[in-house]
Amino acid sequence: MRYLLVALACLVCAQLPAQTEGKIIFEEKFDMHRNIPEERAHVKEMIPQYRSSYFELYYTEDASMYLASKDQEDEEVSGGGDRGRFRMRFAAPDRDIYKSIAENKMVDSREFMTKKFLIKGKTDEFQWKVADGQMMKILDMLCMKAEYKDTANTYVAWFTPQIPIANGPAEFGGLPGMILMLDVNDGERVYTATEIQAIEVDRAVLKEPTKGKEVTSEEFREIMHEKMKEMRGQRGGPNVIIHRG
């Protein structure tokens, strides 16, 4: 039944104009309060609950580049009281993600703790399950719902066969259509398409990043885990840099 629904949706969308090349602007909205431990709940009163960053996805049938939008600046929040002082800097996004759909390859270039990394992997690591009969419109595009769970996270995606490319924001993709909205852990992080432009993409934009230390996704997760554990063990008020990309 699930595959029949996908086929029917694709048939409906086939009657509508299909886009195989263009640019999509995504908002990445992150819930800053979600992972604050209970013993530091007072910090919620000092920082906004949500932070947003904006990215541009340039895509063709064969490749794509996901780039941080320009003119996004660092933001700093500091405070303190009886329970200690803190300073948090929300760094402007510094992340480029190149995907080769044809070669099933992804290169994620990102900065973490002032160091540049090149995370290399594949584009088909998500085993999505398409929800039966659930559809909605996003930016006048008919979208279907799909879900995926791993050991740590739950993902809900809305994809459109009107853009018949297995792609989406950040590292996500692998569905029979472009992902226009994606929710991670029920609002912890939400990616939403805010604008779609049917333009001819300059192929010069679709260049694989080359700068940074080459690591696998597993190695990068371990680096982040160790660094965050080190920061939690430091004495005194925390001085935290959070990258919004």
N, C-alpha and C positions, 0 to 999 in steps of 0.2 A: 504493500500500500504506500509506503514512504517513497519508493522510487517512482510509483505512478503519479504521486502528487508533484514530485519534482518535474517529471515529464510534462504534466499538465500545465504547471506554472511556466515552464520554458516555452510551451506551445503558445500560451497566452502572450508572453513577452515577445515571442517571435513576430507577433502582429504589430509590435511597437518598435520605434527606432532603436537599434542596438548601437552601443558605443564601444569601440575597441581601442580607443586612444584618447587621452585627455589628462586633466588635472583635477584632483579632489582635495579640498581643504578639510582637515580634520581638527576637531577640538579634542584634546586629551584632558579629562577632568579627573583629579585625584582627591580622594577623601583623606585629608591630613589627620583627622581625628581617629580614623579606624584602628590604627595599630599602636596608639599611645597606651602604654600599660596603665593599669588601674592606680598604681602607686604614684603616677605622675598625671593623674586626671586633671589637676589644676592647670596644666599647660593648655588644655583645650580652651580655657577662657582667654588666653593670650594670643592665640593664632587663629586665623580664619579656618573654617572647616574644609573649604575646597580651594584648590589651585588648578588653574587651567594653562595649558600650553597649546600652541598651534603648529601644525605640520602640513606640508604640501606633498601629496602623492602624485608623481608624474608616472603614467603607466602607458604601456603598449601591450600587444598580445604576448610579446616575448619577454619583456623586462620592465622593471620599474625602479624608481628612486624615491625614497621617503625622506624628506628634508625638513628641518626645523624652519619655520617661517622667520623672516628677518625682523629686526626691530623689537625683539623680546629681550628685556634686560634682567639682570640679577635683582632679587629683592631680599631685604634683610629684616628679620624680626628679632627683637631682643626684649628681655624683661627679667624680672626676678622679684624676690620677696623673702619671706621667712623660710621658704623651702629651697632657696638657692637661686642662682642666676643662670640664665641660658642665653645663647645666641644661635640663631638659625639663619643660614643663608640659602635661599632658594635660587640655585644657579639657573641661568637661562639654558634652555635645552641645547645640548651639543651631541646630536645623534643623526647619523645618516645610515639608511638601510637600503642596500642594493639587493634586488632579487632578479634572478634569471629563471623565468618560468620554464623556458625551453630546456635548461640544464639542471633544473631542480636544485638550484644553488642560492644561498643567501649569505651576504656579508654585512654584518652589523657593526658599524664604526661608532664607538661611544666613549665618553670620558667618565672615569670614576676615580674620585680622590686625586684629581689633577693628572691622572695618567690616561693615556689613550690606548684603547684596545680594539682589536679586530676579531670579532666573534664570527667564526665561519661554521656553516651547517647547511641543512637541507630546508626546503620550503614546504614539505608535506608531512610534518610531524603531528598534525592534529587529526584525530579520528572523529570527525563530526558525525552527529546523528541529527538528521533533519526532522523537525517536529511536524506531526501530522496536522495539516490543514491550517496552520497559523501563518497569517500574512498581515503586512501593513505597508503603508506608503511612507517613504522617506525621500524628501526633495522630489516628489512626483514620480519616484521609482518604486515599482511593486517589489516588495521584499518578502523573503521567506525566513523562518526562524530555524536555527540549528544550535545544538548544544554539544559541549565537550567537557569532560571532567578528567583531571589527573589526580595524583596523590595529594596535591596541595591547593588546587584552584578549580573553580567552576567558571566556564565561559559560555555566554549566550550571545550568538551572532545573528544579525539580520543581513541577508545577502540578496542581491538582485541579479537575476538572469538577463536583465536588460543591458548589463555590462558583463558579457559572457567570458570573464577572465577570473581564474582561480587566485584572487589576490585580495588585499585589504590593508588596513592601517598597520603600521609597525611590522612585527614579525608574522602577522596573522594572514591566513589564506586557506587554500585547499578545498574550497566549496565551488559548486558550479555557477559562479557569479561573484561579483565584487561585494565584499563586506562593507556596508555603509554605517553600521552601528555595532559595537561590541561592548558587552558588560562583563567585567571581571569581578567575581565574588560579590555579586549583588550590590554594585555601586562603589566598590573600593576604587576601581579605575574604569572610566567609561570613555570610549572612543566614538565620536559622532561626526558624520560628514555634515559640514555646514554649507558647502558650495561645490557644485560639479560644473566643470567647464569642458565642453567638447572641443578641444584644440588639437592642433598638430604638435606633437612633442618633439622638441629639439633633441636629437639623439646624443648630443654632447652632454646633456644632463645625466644620461644613463651610464655613468661611469662607475666601475667598481672601486670602492675606497681601498687605499693601499697603505695608509699611515697608521701605525699603532702596533702593539704587541699582539701577535696572533695567538688566539686561544679558542678552545671549544666552548660551547654554552655551559657544559658541566664545569669546566675549569673556571669560567667567569663567575658562576654562581658560588663556587667555593671561595674565590677571592673576596666577593662581597660579604659572604657569611663571616669569614675570618676577620675582615676589617671592621664590620659592625660589632662583632664580639669584642674586639680590641677597644673600640670606642666606648662600649658599655662598661668596660673594666677600668676606664680612666677615672681618676679622682677629680673632684671639683666640678664646677658647672660645665655642662656639655657645650661644645662648640661644633655644631653640626652643619655640614654642607649637604643639601639635598638637591640632586639634579632632577629637573622637571621633565627630562626626556627619557 
